[in-house]
């Protein structure tokens, strides 16, 4: 991965993250246009005196430089409000996943199925396999079916944690005594990595998150085997 790609957002793996990426590009384009215009005006001030001894006021230009920023802000506000609504809207989820943050690991419960719960710890460096990622892989991955609406409930047992998967556009605080919820849909199979993004103590950087997205028929087999086990 090149240096320039590290400066941007991760490749989206969900419809909401695609919308967030589009909104990011849309807003960045507006900011670039404003920056170029303001830079041009500032540079032009060095080469022009703009002295007019008979100019007392300019109502027209004052109206323009008041209304124009408002119009520009509307082009940012409406897409932003739409995204905020979509991020909070939960439409008939197929599966509910409960996530509990501990110092310093995650626990998961599949609320729709009985007896399916497990802890997820980071794999120590001395136990890594050749195909594992250092400081990112875990011993028990979260298995999720692709193209299914997933509702996730997040809480914590001790301090505030934050369950975050950048490529899915998901970031939810886990607060003790409180249930926060959000939803996502993964549109392709694969492994998706995240980490706790709340400073939760000494081992804050050692509680990663791994989601494995698989086709629905493989997920049903995994669920059946887990329940039998």
N, C-alpha and C positions, 0 to 999 in steps of 0.2 A: 504494500500500500504506500502510495507516494505521500510526501509531506503535505502537499496541497489538499489531498483528500482527507487527511487527518483534521484539517481546519474546519471542515463542513460537517453536516449531519450524516449519520450512518444511512446506508441504503435502507429504504423503507420496506417493511415486510407486512404491513397492514394498511387497510384503506385510510385509517385516521392519520397514520404517519405520512402517507402520501399527501394528504390534505395539509398537514403541518408543513411539509417541505415546500409545497406550492405557495403557502402563505408566507413562508420565510423568504422565498425568491421574490414574491410580489412586493413585500415590504422593503426588501433590500434594493429593488429597482427604484422605488420611490425615493429612498434615502440617497441613492447615488445621484439621481436627478437633482435633488435639492442641494446636495453637496457641490455638484458641478456649477449650478446656478449661483450659489452664494460665493463660491471661490472665484468665479468670473467677475462678480460685482466687486469683491474685495480687491482683486488684482487691478481692476479698472480704476479704482480709487487712487492708486499710486501714480497714474498717468493722466488724470483729469482733475481739475480744480473744482468743477461744478459750483462755481460762484455765480449767483444771480442776485443783484442788489435789490431787485424789485419783487422777488418772490417772498411772500409772507406766509402762505399756507397752500396746501395741495390736497383738497378734500378727495379728489378723484383717486389719486395714488394711495391715500390712506384707506379708502374703501376697498381698493383692489388688494392691498397687502393685508387686509383683515379678512376678507372673504376667501381669498385664494388658499391660505393655510387651512381654513375650515373645510373647504372642499377636499383638499388633499387628505385631511384627517378622516373624512367620511369614507374615503377609499380604503382606509386601514381599519376603521371601526367596524363596518358591517361584516367583512369577512372574519374578523376576530370574534365578534359576537356569535356568528354562525358556528364557528369551530368550538367555542366554549359550550354552546348548546349541544352539539353533537358528541362532545367528549363526556358529558354528563348523562346523555340519554341512553337508557338500557332497554333494549327491545327483546323480550322473551329469550333470555339466554338458554343455550343448550346445556351448559355445564356450569356449575358454581364451584369455584376453587377458593378455599380459605387458606390464607397465608399468615403465619404467626412469626414475628421477629423475636429472636433471642440474642443474648450476648454469648457467642457471635456465630449464629447459624440460623437457618430458616426451617420452620415446620410447615407441612402442607397437609390439608385434609380435603378429600373429594366429598363434598357435602351430599351429593346425589347418590353416593354409593356407600354402603356400610363397610366398616373395617378397612378402609383404604386411607391410611395416613402414614407419614414418614418424616424423618428429619433429613436435612440436606446440608452436609458439611463440605467445605473446600478440601480438595485432595492435596495433601502435603507435597511439597516439592520432591522429597525423596521417594514418593510412591507414584509419581507420574509415569504414564505410559508414553510411547512415542507419539501417539495421536491425541494426547491431552494438551490443554493450554494451561500454562503456569498461572496461578492465582485466579483462574477463571473457571476451571472445571470443578464439578462436584461429584460426590459419590452416588447421589440419587437425584436424577434429573426429573423435572416436571414434564409429564407426557400430556400433550394437548392435541386434539384432532384439528386438522386444518379446515378452513372454510366453515368454521362453527363459531357462533357467538359465545364468548366466554365471559362470565361475570366473576370478578375476583374480589374477595373480601379480605382486607388487610388490617391487622392489629399487631400489638406487641405485648410481651410479657413483662418487660423490665424498663427499657428506655425507648425513646422515639427512634424508629428505624424508617427507611424509605425504600420501598420495593420498586426498582427501576429497570426497565428494559428499553434502551434508547431506540432500537430499530423498530419497536412496536409503538412508540409514542406513549408509553405507560410510565407514570411516576406517581406513586401513592404513598403517603406517609402512614406508617404503622404506629399508632398512638396507644399506649396502655389504657385500657378501659373504654376504648372507642373502636367502632367498626367503620372503616372507610371502604367505599366500593368504587369500582370502575369496570369498564368492559373493553374488550378488544377482539379482533378477528385476525387470524394469521392466514395469509393468502398463498402460502407456499410451504413445502416441507423444509426442514433444516433445524439447525441449532442456533439459538439466540441467547446471547450472553448479556448479563447485567450485573450490577453491584449495588449494595446499599449506598445510597447517596445522602445519607444523614450522618453527621459525625456522632457516632454512638458509643465511642469508647476506644480503648487501646487497640483492639483488633477490628476496628471499623472496616479496614481495607481487606479483610480476610473472610468476608461472608458473601461470596458471589451468588449469582442466580443463573441457572441454565434451564431454558425451555426447549424441549424437543417436540417439534411439530411433525405429526405423521398422518397418513390417510386415515379416514374414519374406520374402515374395516380392520386395520391393524390396531387402532386404539381400542376397539371393542374386544379384540383378542387379548390385549394387554389387561384391560379391566377384568375380563373373565378369569385370566390366570391369577391376577392379584387377589381377587375375591376368594378363589379356591385356595390360594396360599394362606 
